[in-house]
Amino acid sequence: MPAVADLGALVPGAVPAQTPSTDAARGPLAGTRVVVKDVIDVAGAITGAGNPDWAATHEPAPVDAAAVAALIEAGATLSGKGQCAEFAYSLSGDNAHYGMPRNPAAPDRDPGGSTSGPASATAGDLCDLGVGTDTLGSIRIPASYCGLFGYRPTHGAISTAGVLPLAQRFDTVGLLARDPAVLHGGAEVLLGGGAPADPVGRLLIGEDALAAADPQVGAAVREAAVRLARRLGAEVEAIEVLPGDAPGLGEAMEAFSVLQGAEVWRNFGAWVESAHPSMGADVAKRMEGASRVGADDLARAEPAAAAVAKQVQRLGVAEALAIPATGTVAPLRDADADTRQAARVAAGRLSCVASLSGAPAVSLPLATVGDLPVGVSLVGPPGSDLRLLAAATAAVAEA
C-alpha cells in the first residue's frame, strides 16, 4: 500500500486534531475514518476549492458543514481534507496547482474527479469513508476509476449547508467507500435514517447507455448487471433509457452543460472577474464558456432536461436502471487534453441522466476491462436511495 505522501490525496495540515465526545464514540460510525473534499467546510480550515487564489482570499470555516457535523456526531473521525479539481468543475483528477492524487487501483491511471482526493484516500485505506460532492458525476466517476462504491443521493435529500456551491440545481453531497456496508451506514446517518427498503425487483439494462460506452466497457457492464440481477433475484429487461422522442444522451449532456454553466457563472463570475485567478487550462476554458451562456441557450436546454427527468421519474418504486458509471476506463495519468476531454464527455453523457433527474445513483465496482475497474451505476427514481444502497450491500454479501 502506498504511503500517505505517495498518494498526494490530502490537503496538508487542513484538519486540526479532534477529540470525539463520549456520546460520539458510541455512535453508529464509531471508528470510521473520514476524508472530506476541499469544497466542504471543516471548522478551522480554509475551504480551498482546489485553487490557491481562492484559498488566499477566504477565511477558515467557522463551523463544520452540516454533513460533516452529522458524521462526527455519529462517531466518525476526520482523517483529513481531500484534494479536488478546481472549484469541483472537472471530471478529471488532475489539478494544475496541486497535481493528481494516485489511483491505488491503477497507479498509472487518473483517479477521476472532482472528488479525486477522497477517492484516492478511500481506495488507499487512508480512510473508510470519503465525503465529496456530485454535480455531474464527481462521486460516481472516481468510484468507477478507483474500484469503489459511490453514492449520489436524491437531490436535496442530504443537506449541502457549508458546501461551496458549483451549480445548486444539481449539487449533492455524496459518499465513497470500499465496503458497501460502510457506505450504507454513512448514508443512513446523512439521510436521517428511514424504513428498510424493499429489494430492487426489476433491473432495467439501458441499451443506449451501453452503446454510448466503449464496446469493452459496455460488454463488461452488461455481464455484471446480469450477474447482479441474479444475485438480487430481480427480473431483467433491456430498455432504452431515453426512448422515442426523448433527447439522446449527447443532447442531454449538452443541456446539462448549459444549465450547469449558467449557475457556475452566477456563483463564481464576479470573483473570477475581480480576482483574475490562476486556473488550469481546462477549468479556465470551462469557466469562460460558462460566462457566455445566455437566455436563448437556457431556453433550448430546459425542454431537453425536462424530457430526461420525465423518463427517470416514471420508473417504478422497485425498478432500477443499470448503466455504465463511465464510458471508458480511467485515462492514463499522462493523457493529453483531448483524451481527457473525450473521457469527460463519455462519462458525462451517462452520469447526466441522474443529475438532470434529481435521482439517486450508486456506482458498484462489479465490472473490469482487463485489470481496470469499471463501475455499474444503478439509477432509481427520486427517493429510492435506501433501496439502491441495499442492493449494493446485498450484491456483495451474496456474491
C-alpha positions in Angstrom: 0.0 0.0 0.0 1.5 3.4 -0.9 2.5 5.8 1.9 0.3 8.8 2.6 2.7 11.2 1.0 2.9 9.0 -2.1 -0.8 9.2 -2.8 -1.0 13.0 -2.8 -4.6 12.7 -1.7 -4.7 15.0 1.3 -4.5 18.8 1.8 -1.5 19.3 4.1 -2.4 20.4 7.6 -6.0 21.1 6.8 -7.8 19.4 9.7 -6.9 20.2 13.3 -6.7 17.5 15.9 -10.1 16.5 17.3 -11.3 14.6 20.3 -14.6 12.8 19.8 -17.2 13.3 22.5 -18.1 10.3 24.7 -21.5 10.0 23.0 -20.0 10.1 19.6 -17.5 7.4 20.5 -20.5 5.1 20.9 -22.3 6.2 17.7 -23.1 4.1 14.7 -20.0 5.4 12.9 -17.6 5.0 15.8 -14.1 4.0 14.4 -15.0 5.2 10.9 -12.2 7.4 9.4 -13.4 10.1 7.1 -11.7 12.3 4.5 -13.7 15.4 3.3 -13.4 17.0 -0.1 -11.9 20.5 -0.1 -15.2 22.2 -1.1 -16.8 21.1 2.1 -16.4 23.2 5.3 -14.4 21.8 8.2 -14.3 24.2 11.2 -10.9 25.9 11.5 -9.7 25.0 8.0 -9.9 27.1 4.8 -12.1 25.6 2.2 -9.6 25.9 -0.7 -11.7 24.6 -3.6 -8.6 23.2 -5.3 -7.4 26.7 -6.2 -4.6 28.7 -4.3 -6.1 32.1 -5.2 -9.4 31.1 -3.7 -7.7 29.8 -0.6 -5.7 33.0 -0.2 -8.8 35.2 -0.4 -11.0 33.3 2.1 -11.0 32.8 5.8 -11.2 29.4 7.7 -14.6 28.0 8.1 -16.2 28.9 11.4 -18.2 25.7 11.7 -18.4 22.3 10.1 -20.7 21.7 7.1 -24.0 20.1 8.1 -22.9 16.7 6.6 -19.6 16.8 8.4 -21.2 17.7 11.7 -23.7 14.8 11.3 -20.9 12.3 10.6 -18.9 13.4 13.6 -21.9 13.3 15.9 -22.4 9.7 14.8 -18.9 8.9 15.8 -16.8 9.3 12.7 -13.3 10.8 13.0 -11.8 13.2 10.5 -8.6 12.0 9.0 -8.0 14.9 6.7 -9.3 17.0 3.8 -9.0 15.6 0.3 -7.6 17.4 -2.7 -10.1 18.1 -5.5 -10.3 19.5 -9.0 -10.5 23.3 -9.2 -13.9 24.5 -7.9 -15.1 20.9 -8.4 -15.5 21.9 -12.1 -13.9 18.9 -13.7 -14.3 15.1 -14.0 -10.6 14.5 -14.2 -8.5 14.1 -11.0 -5.8 16.4 -12.3 -5.2 19.8 -10.7 -2.8 22.3 -12.3 -1.7 23.6 -8.9 -1.5 20.6 -6.7 -1.1 17.7 -9.1 -3.1 14.5 -9.4 -3.6 12.1 -6.5 -2.7 8.5 -7.1 -5.3 5.9 -8.0 -4.4 2.9 -5.8 -6.5 0.6 -8.0 -4.5 1.6 -11.1 -1.4 3.6 -10.2 -0.7 4.7 -13.7 -4.2 6.0 -14.2 -6.3 9.1 -13.3 -8.3 8.6 -10.1 -11.2 10.7 -11.5 -12.6 14.0 -10.3 -13.6 16.2 -9.0 -13.6 14.2 -5.7 -10.1 12.9 -6.5 -8.5 13.2 -3.1 -11.2 11.4 -1.0 -11.4 8.7 -3.7 -7.6 8.2 -3.6 -7.6 8.2 0.2 -10.5 5.7 0.4 -9.0 3.3 -2.2 -5.6 3.6 -0.5 -7.1 2.8 3.0 -6.3 6.3 4.5 -9.9 6.4 5.4 -13.1 4.3 5.4 -15.5 6.9 4.0 -14.8 9.6 1.5 -17.1 12.6 1.6 -17.4 14.6 -1.6 -19.8 16.3 -4.0 -21.6 15.0 -7.1 -23.0 17.5 -9.6 -22.4 15.8 -12.9 -20.7 12.7 -11.6 -17.9 13.7 -9.2 -18.6 10.8 -6.9 -19.6 8.2 -9.4 -16.7 8.7 -11.8 -13.9 8.4 -9.2 -15.8 5.4 -7.8 -15.6 3.7 -11.2 -12.0 4.5 -11.9 -10.8 3.6 -8.4 -12.9 0.4 -7.9 -15.1 1.9 -5.1 -18.7 2.0 -4.1 -20.0 5.5 -4.7 -23.4 7.1 -3.7 -25.1 10.2 -5.2 -28.3 10.9 -3.2 -31.6 12.2 -4.4 -31.2 15.9 -4.9 -31.9 17.7 -1.7 -32.1 14.6 0.5 -28.7 15.5 2.2 -28.0 19.0 3.3 -25.5 21.0 1.3 -25.2 23.7 4.0 -21.5 24.6 4.3 -20.6 23.2 0.9 -19.2 25.6 -1.7 -21.8 25.6 -4.5 -21.0 24.8 -8.1 -24.5 24.5 -9.6 -27.2 24.4 -6.9 -29.7 22.8 -9.2 -27.6 19.7 -9.4 -25.2 19.8 -6.4 -25.3 16.9 -3.9 -23.1 15.6 -1.1 -22.1 12.0 -1.8 -20.0 9.2 -0.3 -17.3 6.8 -1.3 -16.3 3.5 0.4 -14.5 0.2 -0.1 -17.2 -1.6 1.9 -20.9 -1.2 0.9 -22.0 -1.6 4.5 -19.9 1.4 5.4 -21.4 3.4 2.5 -24.9 2.4 3.6 -24.2 3.3 7.3 -22.8 6.7 6.4 -25.7 7.4 4.0 -28.3 6.4 6.7 -26.7 9.0 9.1 -26.9 11.8 6.5 -30.4 10.8 5.3 -31.6 10.8 8.9 -32.5 7.1 8.8 -35.5 5.6 7.1 -37.6 2.5 6.9 -35.9 -0.6 5.4 -36.4 -0.7 1.7 -37.9 -3.5 -0.3 -35.4 -5.0 -2.7 -34.9 -4.0 -6.3 -37.2 -6.3 -8.1 -36.6 -5.3 -11.7 -33.3 -4.3 -13.2 -33.6 -2.4 -16.5 -30.4 -2.5 -18.6 -30.1 0.6 -20.6 -29.1 -0.4 -24.1 -28.5 3.1 -25.4 -26.2 3.8 -22.4 -24.3 0.6 -23.1 -23.9 1.6 -26.7 -22.6 5.0 -25.7 -19.7 3.5 -23.8 -16.6 2.0 -25.3 -17.5 -1.5 -26.5 -15.4 -3.3 -23.9 -16.9 -1.2 -21.1 -20.5 -1.8 -22.4 -20.0 -5.5 -22.6 -18.4 -5.8 -19.1 -21.2 -3.7 -17.6 -23.9 -5.8 -19.3 -22.4 -9.0 -18.0 -22.0 -7.6 -14.5 -25.6 -6.3 -14.5 -27.0 -9.7 -15.4 -24.9 -11.3 -12.6 -26.2 -8.6 -10.2 -29.8 -9.3 -11.1 -29.3 -13.0 -10.5 -27.9 -12.3 -7.0 -30.8 -10.0 -6.2 -33.4 -12.3 -7.6 -34.5 -9.5 -9.8 -36.1 -9.6 -13.2 -34.1 -8.3 -16.1 -35.3 -6.2 -19.0 -33.4 -4.4 -21.8 -34.7 -0.9 -22.4 -33.7 2.4 -23.9 -33.0 5.0 -21.2 -34.1 7.8 -23.4 -36.6 6.3 -25.9 -38.7 7.6 -28.7 -38.8 11.4 -29.0 -36.7 11.9 -25.9 -33.3 13.6 -26.4 -30.3 11.4 -26.9 -27.6 11.1 -24.3 -25.4 13.5 -26.2 -28.2 16.1 -26.3 -28.8 15.5 -22.6 -25.2 16.2 -21.8 -25.3 19.4 -23.8 -28.4 20.6 -22.0 -26.8 19.8 -18.6 -23.6 21.7 -19.5 -25.6 24.8 -20.4 -27.8 24.7 -17.2 -24.7 24.0 -15.1 -22.7 26.7 -16.7 -25.2 29.4 -16.0 -25.2 28.6 -12.3 -21.4 28.3 -12.2 -21.0 31.8 -13.6 -23.6 33.2 -11.1 -21.6 31.6 -8.3 -18.0 32.5 -9.4 -18.2 35.1 -12.2 -17.9 38.2 -10.1 -14.9 36.7 -8.1 -13.2 35.5 -11.3 -13.5 38.9 -12.9 -12.2 40.7 -9.8 -9.5 38.3 -8.6 -8.2 37.2 -12.0 -7.2 33.8 -10.5 -4.7 31.4 -12.0 -6.6 28.4 -13.3 -5.7 25.2 -15.1 -6.3 25.5 -18.9 -9.3 23.1 -18.9 -11.1 24.7 -16.0 -10.4 28.2 -17.4 -11.9 27.2 -20.7 -14.9 25.8 -19.0 -15.3 28.9 -16.9 -15.0 31.1 -20.0 -17.7 29.0 -21.7 -20.0 29.4 -18.6 -19.6 33.2 -18.9 -21.2 33.1 -22.4 -24.4 31.1 -21.5 -27.4 33.3 -22.4 -31.1 33.2 -22.2 -31.6 31.6 -25.6 -29.2 28.8 -24.6 -31.2 28.2 -21.4 -34.5 28.2 -23.3 -33.2 25.4 -25.6 -31.7 23.4 -22.8 -34.8 23.3 -20.5 -37.0 21.1 -22.6 -34.3 18.5 -23.0 -33.6 18.5 -19.3 -37.3 18.1 -18.5 -37.6 15.2 -21.0 -34.7 13.3 -19.4 -36.1 13.9 -15.9 -39.5 12.6 -17.1 -38.0 9.3 -18.2 -36.3 8.6 -14.9 -39.1 9.8 -12.7 -41.6 7.4 -14.2 -39.5 4.4 -13.0 -41.5 2.1 -10.7 -40.6 2.0 -7.0 -38.9 -1.4 -7.2 -37.1 -0.7 -10.5 -33.6 0.5 -11.2 -31.7 1.4 -14.3 -28.3 -0.3 -14.8 -25.9 1.7 -16.9 -22.1 2.2 -17.1 -20.8 4.6 -14.5 -18.3 5.8 -17.0 -17.9 5.4 -20.7 -14.2 4.4 -20.6 -11.7 3.0 -18.2 -9.6 5.6 -16.3 -7.4 7.6 -18.6 -3.6 7.3 -18.2 -2.1 9.9 -15.8 -0.2 11.5 -18.6 -3.1 11.5 -21.1 -3.3 14.6 -23.3 -6.0 17.2 -23.1 -8.0 15.7 -26.0 -8.1 12.2 -24.3 -9.2 13.7 -21.0 -11.9 15.6 -22.8 -13.1 12.5 -24.6 -13.3 10.6 -21.3 -15.2 13.5 -19.7 -17.8 13.5 -22.5 -18.1 9.7 -22.4 -18.7 9.8 -18.7 -20.9 12.9 -18.6 -23.4 11.7 -21.2 -24.1 8.7 -18.8 -23.9 10.5 -15.5 -26.1 13.4 -16.5 -29.1 11.1 -16.6 -29.3 11.0 -12.7 -28.2 14.6 -12.4 -30.9 16.0 -14.7 -33.5 13.9 -12.9 -32.5 14.7 -9.3 -32.3 11.0 -9.0 -30.1 8.8 -6.7 -27.4 6.6 -8.1 -25.0 4.1 -6.7 -21.8 3.0 -8.5 -20.8 -0.6 -7.9 -17.3 -2.0 -8.6 -18.6 -5.1 -10.3 -17.0 -4.9 -13.7 -13.5 -4.9 -15.1 -11.9 -4.3 -18.5 -8.6 -6.1 -18.5 -7.4 -5.4 -14.9 -9.0 -2.0 -14.7 -12.2 -1.4 -12.6 -15.4 -0.2 -14.2 -18.5 0.8 -12.2 -22.0 -0.4 -12.8 -24.3 2.5 -12.0 -27.8 1.8 -10.6 -30.2 4.8 -11.0 -33.5 4.8 -9.3 -36.5 7.2 -9.1 -36.1 10.1 -6.7 -36.4 8.8 -3.1 -35.2 5.3 -3.8 -31.8 5.9 -2.1 -32.1 3.2 0.6 -33.3 0.6 -2.0 -30.2 1.2 -4.2 -27.9 1.1 -1.2 -29.4 -2.1 0.0 -28.8 -3.6 -3.5 -25.2 -2.7 -3.2 -24.8 -4.4 0.1 -26.8 -7.5 -1.0 -24.8 -7.8 -4.2 -21.5 -8.3 -2.3 -23.0 -10.3 0.5 -24.4 -12.8 -1.9 -21.5 -12.9 -4.4 
